[in-house]
Amino acid sequence: MGILYVVHHYLYILYTIILKISIKHFQRCYQLAIIRQCTEAVKYIHDRQIMHRDIKSDNVMVGSDGAVKLIDFGVSAKVSM
C-alpha cells in the first residue's frame, strides 16, 4: 500500500509540474514525454540513493530541444537503504 501511495504522489507532483510550467498548449505526446523524463530523472537519483526533497515546477527545466533537467539539489539528501 505504501509504495502505491508514493507512486501516486509522484505522479500527482509531475502532473502539477506539467500544469505549472506553461506547457498546457503542448500536444499530449509532448506532455507525456516530459512526464516520462521527469520520472526517469527521479528514478536516476533514487537509484543513487539521493532524495531531491524539493521537486516542483520551478526545479524542472525544459530545453528548446525538449530535454528535461531536474535542478536545484540544494536541499537534497543522501539516504541509506
C-alpha positions as CSV (number, residue, x, y, z in Angstrom):
1,M,0.0,0.0,0.0
2,G,2.7,2.5,0.9
3,I,4.6,2.1,-2.4
4,L,1.4,2.7,-4.4
5,Y,0.8,5.9,-2.4
6,V,4.3,7.1,-3.1
7,V,4.0,6.4,-6.8
8,H,0.6,8.1,-6.9
9,H,2.1,11.1,-5.0
10,Y,4.9,11.4,-7.5
11,L,2.5,11.2,-10.5
12,Y,0.4,14.0,-8.9
13,I,3.6,16.1,-8.4
14,L,4.5,15.5,-12.1
15,Y,1.0,16.4,-13.3
16,T,1.2,19.6,-11.2
17,I,4.6,20.4,-12.8
18,I,3.1,19.9,-16.2
19,L,0.3,22.4,-15.5
20,K,2.6,25.0,-13.9
21,I,5.4,25.2,-16.4
22,S,3.1,26.7,-19.0
23,I,3.1,23.8,-21.4
24,K,-0.7,23.3,-21.5
25,H,-0.6,24.3,-25.1
26,F,1.8,21.4,-25.9
27,Q,0.3,18.4,-27.6
28,R,-0.4,15.4,-25.3
29,C,2.6,13.5,-26.7
30,Y,5.0,16.3,-25.5
31,Q,3.3,16.4,-22.1
32,L,3.8,12.6,-21.8
33,A,7.4,12.9,-22.9
34,I,8.1,15.5,-20.2
35,I,6.4,13.3,-17.5
36,R,8.5,10.3,-18.7
37,Q,11.7,12.3,-18.5
38,C,10.8,13.6,-15.0
39,T,10.1,10.1,-13.9
40,E,13.4,8.9,-15.3
41,A,15.3,11.7,-13.6
42,V,13.7,10.9,-10.2
43,K,14.5,7.2,-10.7
44,Y,18.1,8.0,-11.6
45,I,18.7,10.0,-8.5
46,H,16.9,7.5,-6.3
47,D,19.0,4.7,-7.7
48,R,22.0,6.6,-6.5
49,Q,20.3,7.0,-3.0
50,I,19.7,10.7,-3.4
51,M,16.4,12.3,-2.4
52,H,15.7,15.6,-4.0
53,R,13.2,16.9,-1.4
54,D,12.1,19.9,-3.4
55,I,10.5,18.7,-6.6
56,K,8.3,21.4,-8.0
57,S,7.8,23.2,-11.3
58,D,10.5,25.8,-10.5
59,N,13.0,23.0,-10.3
60,V,12.2,21.4,-13.7
61,M,13.7,22.9,-16.8
62,V,12.6,22.1,-20.3
63,G,15.2,22.9,-23.0
64,S,14.4,24.1,-26.5
65,D,15.2,20.5,-27.7
66,G,12.6,19.1,-25.2
67,A,15.2,17.7,-22.8
68,V,14.1,17.9,-19.2
69,K,16.5,18.7,-16.4
70,L,15.9,18.4,-12.7
71,I,17.7,21.2,-11.0
72,D,18.3,22.8,-7.5
73,F,19.7,20.0,-5.4
74,G,20.3,22.5,-2.5
75,V,18.1,20.6,0.0
76,S,18.8,17.1,-1.4
77,A,20.0,14.4,0.9
78,K,21.9,11.1,0.6
79,V,19.8,8.3,2.1
80,S,20.9,4.9,3.2
81,M,18.6,2.0,2.5
